[in-house]
Amino acid sequence: MWYHDPALFQPRSQYAPRDRTHGSRAGYLRSEKQVIMRLPQTRAVVFAIHTRVLARADVMRQWGAPQDDGAAQP
């Protein structure tokens, strides 16, 4: 999901409407990798979440997309 603010913690009420119009102009992409694994010795189940926030310029460079004019940068 694209965000204007790079902060990891961005609480919002479940009743608050989500802004779906800003994705093309937001400066940061939030990506989460979620993993469920079972530990071999204890057989316990672990749920892990790794979150990354990347600047739009870095994402576009990795995707090989043309850079925008920088208007989305703060």
N, C-alpha and C positions, 0 to 999 in steps of 0.2 A: 504494500500500500504506500502511496505517496503522501508525504506530510510537508508542511511549511516549517515545522519546528523539529530539530534533530533530537530532542530529549527522548529518552527511552520510556519514561513513565508519563503517560498522557491520559489520565483518568477522564472519563466522561460518563454521565448518567446513561443508563440503559434506555431511558425515555427521550434523550436528546437526539435530534435528527443528525445523521452523519452527512457531512458535506461531501458530496460526490462530484462536485464540479471543478475542484481545484487540481486534480491529478496531473493535467498537462502543464501546470505552472508551478507545482510544488518543487522545492529544492532538494528533498531527501526521500530516499526509498528505504522503507523498513522491511527487512526480510527475516523470517523466522524458520529455523530448522528444528523440528520436533522429532524426538526419538524415544521409543519405548524399547527397553532391553531387560532381559532377565540375567541376573548375576549368576555365574556358574556354580559357585560353592554354596551360597545361601539360598539360591532360587528366588531371591527378592526381586521385585519388579521396580525398575527405575524409569521415571519419565523425565526427560531433560529437554530444555528449550534453550537454544542458542540464538540470540537476537543480534542482528547487525543493522546499522544505519549508515547508508552510503550517500554521499553527495551526488546530485544529478549528473554533474560533469564526469565523475568517476564511473557511474553506471553507463552513461552514453559511450564513454571511451571503451569500456569492456564489451558492450554490445556492438560496437562498431558503427554506431549511429552518428549522424552529423550533430555537432554541438549547436545549441540554440544561441541566441544573441546575448545570453546572460541575464535576461530580464527577471528570471526566477530566483536569481541569487540575492541573498540579503545584503 
